[in-house]
Amino acid sequence: MVIKTNITEDSGKLYVKREQDVEPLLNHIKELHNSNLPNHFGESRMRYVGEVPMILAEQWSKESGLQLGSHEFMEYVKKKLKDPNYKKLLIKGL
């Protein structure tokens, strides 16, 4: 996945805009959801449930103040993925 960064300056202020095309990721998740994989790698706590675009993970890290990859951050992501606004990132639910 490519993350585009656009930096502009206006009236002495610096603006940074980051974008990521997540359409391929959403299509991949949809394919996995429709596949016949047996419950997507098991029932354990470590089973594969979805994918989060890097740009969104960075945003969640900023808003939570938690470090990417930390146990606390993973718990935060789990809560976020239960929000209906992010259901397209899940394969078959948490």
Secondary structure as GFF3:
##gff-version 3
##sequence-region A 1 94
A	DSSP	beta_strand	3	10	.	.	.	ID=ss1
A	DSSP	beta_strand	13	20	.	.	.	ID=ss2
A	DSSP	alpha_helix	23	34	.	.	.	ID=ss3
A	DSSP	alpha_helix	54	64	.	.	.	ID=ss4
A	DSSP	alpha_helix	71	81	.	.	.	ID=ss5
A	DSSP	three_ten_helix	84	89	.	.	.	ID=ss6
###
